[in-house]
Amino acid sequence: MNEILQKIQKAEHIVLISHVNPDADSLGSASAMYTFLLQNHKKVSWFCKTHNINQKLSFLPWFEKIKPAFPNSADLAISLDCASKERLGVHVECELINIDHHVTNTNYGDLNFVQPEFISTTAMLYDFFKANNAKINKKMATSLYAGILDDSDAFLSQSVDGMTFATVCELIELGADFQLCNKKVLKSVSLAALRLKSVMFKNMTLEQDARIALFCVSHEDMRASGAVAEDCKAPLEESLYLPSVEVALLLRQKKDFTIKGSLRSGFDVDVSKIAVKFGGGGHARRAGFEIDEVISLDEAKIKILNLLKKEL
């Protein structure tokens, strides 16, 4: 921790990096760190390669500061909640601090602060701020709460424990707008997302004696509904509520016809093992990967199901 503070103090221009297609934990971490750096009178920028970031997260402080261009003048970069260098979306030439909680993190930074025992990177940062006597204001508390809320699956994840609730209680006492976070992160939905959800559930199949819920989403499905990648998340996770389903698998065809895979587990199946085999990563119960070769959804389905069947 002291080394991180020393590097921050020496830097002239710090850029925060949220990973490609960022979630609330990545954005919440960067938002809280943005405030912390301003408190320390640092010049700070916020980079994310994704142009169309999910607008339901636009309530987060400093969201309007996110830019898709990496500043050339930066002499220190801090990546937040990003497990691999590839997901940064940029080649970083300056010194890089990697702050993350994913067990599959590849330690790609010049300095790596990776703690898989934490439920989210925002929870990690809260501990970091407390340990360094940082003043956690309402903006920071709201950002941190939002990330914990999302990565804990609204506190339904099996990784949630008493420490999670203790942290959340302290954040609320510090001014976190938990009602706004709950509304935006859990309840906000677009018409495009609802259209996509109907398509996804209509085409969903149950595999391996109904232990696997499989979703195959084509580029045409995405285009016709007007949905964005983040909109696939809710149906994927809701399928785990089905009585027999242990694993949910999403195969989404991207614009270039490569495949993005997402895995969710509600039981004891470690889906990160599958993701790692395709160069991906994540948590034991939430993981993702990409198949860079151009193959059909049917081919991808066969390939991933064969691996999953060995884990069940």
KAKA-V451932 format. One record per residue. N is the residue number from 0. PHI is phi in whole degrees, 0 to 359 (NA if undefined). Layout:
# KAKA-V451932
N:PHI ; N:PHI
This chain:
# KAKA-V451932
0:NA ; 1:299 ; 2:294 ; 3:298 ; 4:297 ; 5:297 ; 6:292 ; 7:297 ; 8:296 ; 9:280 ; 10:289 ; 11:265 ; 12:219 ; 13:252 ; 14:247 ; 15:267 ; 16:242 ; 17:260 ; 18:292 ; 19:304 ; 20:50 ; 21:290 ; 22:257 ; 23:293 ; 24:289 ; 25:296 ; 26:289 ; 27:296 ; 28:298 ; 29:294 ; 30:298 ; 31:294 ; 32:294 ; 33:301 ; 34:297 ; 35:301 ; 36:291 ; 37:295 ; 38:300 ; 39:264 ; 40:59 ; 41:255 ; 42:284 ; 43:223 ; 44:235 ; 45:228 ; 46:248 ; 47:209 ; 48:294 ; 49:295 ; 50:278 ; 51:258 ; 52:286 ; 53:308 ; 54:289 ; 55:292 ; 56:262 ; 57:290 ; 58:286 ; 59:295 ; 60:305 ; 61:72 ; 62:306 ; 63:291 ; 64:276 ; 65:293 ; 66:232 ; 67:273 ; 68:247 ; 69:278 ; 70:289 ; 71:292 ; 72:277 ; 73:294 ; 74:249 ; 75:209 ; 76:242 ; 77:233 ; 78:268 ; 79:230 ; 80:69 ; 81:242 ; 82:280 ; 83:219 ; 84:300 ; 85:298 ; 86:281 ; 87:293 ; 88:79 ; 89:202 ; 90:271 ; 91:268 ; 92:264 ; 93:276 ; 94:296 ; 95:231 ; 96:257 ; 97:254 ; 98:246 ; 99:198 ; 100:236 ; 101:287 ; 102:294 ; 103:268 ; 104:302 ; 105:269 ; 106:54 ; 107:275 ; 108:276 ; 109:289 ; 110:227 ; 111:244 ; 112:240 ; 113:239 ; 114:226 ; 115:296 ; 116:288 ; 117:273 ; 118:287 ; 119:203 ; 120:291 ; 121:297 ; 122:295 ; 123:301 ; 124:295 ; 125:301 ; 126:297 ; 127:297 ; 128:296 ; 129:297 ; 130:297 ; 131:253 ; 132:55 ; 133:287 ; 134:277 ; 135:271 ; 136:269 ; 137:299 ; 138:298 ; 139:294 ; 140:297 ; 141:295 ; 142:297 ; 143:293 ; 144:299 ; 145:300 ; 146:293 ; 147:294 ; 148:302 ; 149:287 ; 150:288 ; 151:269 ; 152:55 ; 153:57 ; 154:68 ; 155:261 ; 156:296 ; 157:292 ; 158:278 ; 159:291 ; 160:220 ; 161:299 ; 162:296 ; 163:300 ; 164:290 ; 165:296 ; 166:297 ; 167:298 ; 168:300 ; 169:295 ; 170:295 ; 171:295 ; 172:296 ; 173:276 ; 174:111 ; 175:304 ; 176:278 ; 177:292 ; 178:292 ; 179:296 ; 180:299 ; 181:300 ; 182:293 ; 183:284 ; 184:284 ; 185:263 ; 186:250 ; 187:289 ; 188:211 ; 189:261 ; 190:299 ; 191:299 ; 192:295 ; 193:294 ; 194:296 ; 195:294 ; 196:301 ; 197:296 ; 198:292 ; 199:297 ; 200:287 ; 201:296 ; 202:264 ; 203:298 ; 204:236 ; 205:252 ; 206:243 ; 207:53 ; 208:57 ; 209:65 ; 210:269 ; 211:239 ; 212:264 ; 213:246 ; 214:241 ; 215:243 ; 216:243 ; 217:276 ; 218:299 ; 219:294 ; 220:300 ; 221:293 ; 222:295 ; 223:293 ; 224:277 ; 225:81 ; 226:281 ; 227:248 ; 228:305 ; 229:300 ; 230:290 ; 231:283 ; 232:293 ; 233:299 ; 234:300 ; 235:301 ; 236:284 ; 237:293 ; 238:294 ; 239:290 ; 240:283 ; 241:296 ; 242:306 ; 243:262 ; 244:283 ; 245:256 ; 246:224 ; 247:245 ; 248:236 ; 249:245 ; 250:242 ; 251:247 ; 252:280 ; 253:272 ; 254:301 ; 255:271 ; 256:69 ; 257:277 ; 258:243 ; 259:256 ; 260:250 ; 261:228 ; 262:233 ; 263:227 ; 264:228 ; 265:254 ; 266:234 ; 267:261 ; 268:279 ; 269:272 ; 270:285 ; 271:295 ; 272:297 ; 273:289 ; 274:300 ; 275:298 ; 276:295 ; 277:246 ; 278:80 ; 279:263 ; 280:180 ; 281:136 ; 282:259 ; 283:299 ; 284:248 ; 285:216 ; 286:215 ; 287:210 ; 288:200 ; 289:227 ; 290:255 ; 291:285 ; 292:286 ; 293:278 ; 294:228 ; 295:283 ; 296:298 ; 297:296 ; 298:294 ; 299:296 ; 300:301 ; 301:298 ; 302:297 ; 303:286 ; 304:298 ; 305:299 ; 306:287 ; 307:296 ; 308:300 ; 309:287 ; 310:272 ; 311:274
